[in-house]
Amino acid sequence: MKIKPLGDKILVKRVDAEEKTASGIFLPESAKEKPQQAKVVRVGTGKVNDDGKKIDFQVKEGDTIILGKWGGTEIKLDGEDYIVLGEDEVLAVVG
């Protein structure tokens, strides 16, 4: 991987959106919602508090997380779409 997030930032890749509904209807691209689940690909070096102590991440590489639909900064690297966001933008860890 050619990118390493800094500080309390994490790099995630969205989980693919559902292709069909529960009743079996296939959805066109325009009707798909932006998925809110993502896999953590890399984590930064960690946040430092006011006392200079490093605060450990609550997420780790490989975790599946829930994030807001419009959170983070979307980037493209080697033809793949990723999102860089702060750990405070993570809503929950799945599992």
C-alpha positions in Angstrom: 0.0 0.0 0.0 1.4 3.3 -1.0 -0.5 5.5 1.4 -0.3 5.7 5.2 -2.8 7.9 7.1 -1.3 10.3 9.6 -2.4 11.0 13.2 -5.9 9.8 14.1 -6.9 9.2 10.4 -7.9 5.9 9.0 -8.1 4.6 5.4 -11.2 2.6 4.5 -12.8 1.0 1.5 -16.6 0.9 1.2 -18.3 -2.4 1.2 -20.2 -2.9 -2.1 -23.8 -1.7 -2.2 -26.6 -4.3 -2.5 -27.4 -5.2 -6.0 -30.9 -6.4 -5.3 -33.7 -5.8 -2.8 -34.8 -8.4 -0.2 -37.7 -9.3 -2.6 -35.3 -10.0 -5.4 -35.6 -6.9 -7.5 -32.3 -5.8 -9.1 -31.4 -2.2 -8.6 -29.9 0.1 -11.3 -26.8 2.1 -10.3 -28.9 5.3 -10.0 -31.1 3.7 -7.3 -28.4 2.3 -5.1 -27.7 4.1 -1.9 -24.2 4.9 -0.8 -23.1 2.0 1.5 -22.4 3.0 5.1 -20.2 -0.1 5.8 -16.5 -0.1 5.1 -13.4 -2.2 5.8 -10.5 -0.5 7.6 -7.5 -0.8 5.3 -4.8 1.2 7.3 -4.7 3.2 10.5 -2.6 6.2 11.2 0.0 6.7 13.9 -2.6 7.6 16.6 -3.8 10.8 18.3 -1.8 12.5 21.0 -3.7 14.2 23.9 -2.8 17.4 25.6 -0.4 15.6 28.0 1.6 14.2 25.1 0.3 10.6 25.6 -0.6 8.6 22.5 -4.2 7.4 22.5 -4.8 3.9 21.1 -7.2 3.4 18.2 -10.6 1.8 18.9 -10.5 0.3 15.4 -7.9 -1.9 13.7 -7.0 -3.0 10.2 -9.6 -5.5 8.9 -12.5 -4.2 11.1 -15.8 -3.5 9.4 -17.2 -0.2 10.5 -20.3 2.0 10.0 -19.6 5.5 8.8 -21.8 8.5 7.8 -22.9 8.6 4.1 -21.0 11.8 3.5 -18.1 11.5 6.0 -14.4 11.6 5.1 -12.5 12.5 2.0 -12.8 10.2 -1.0 -9.7 9.4 -2.9 -8.7 7.1 -5.8 -5.5 5.1 -5.7 -4.4 2.5 -8.3 -8.0 2.6 -9.7 -9.6 1.8 -6.3 -11.8 4.1 -4.3 -10.9 4.7 -0.7 -12.0 7.2 2.0 -9.7 8.9 4.5 -11.5 9.9 7.7 -10.8 10.7 11.3 -11.5 8.0 13.9 -14.1 10.3 15.5 -16.2 10.0 12.3 -16.6 6.2 12.8 -20.1 5.5 14.2 -19.7 1.8 15.1 -17.7 -1.3 14.6 -19.6 -4.3 13.2 -19.2 -7.7 14.9 
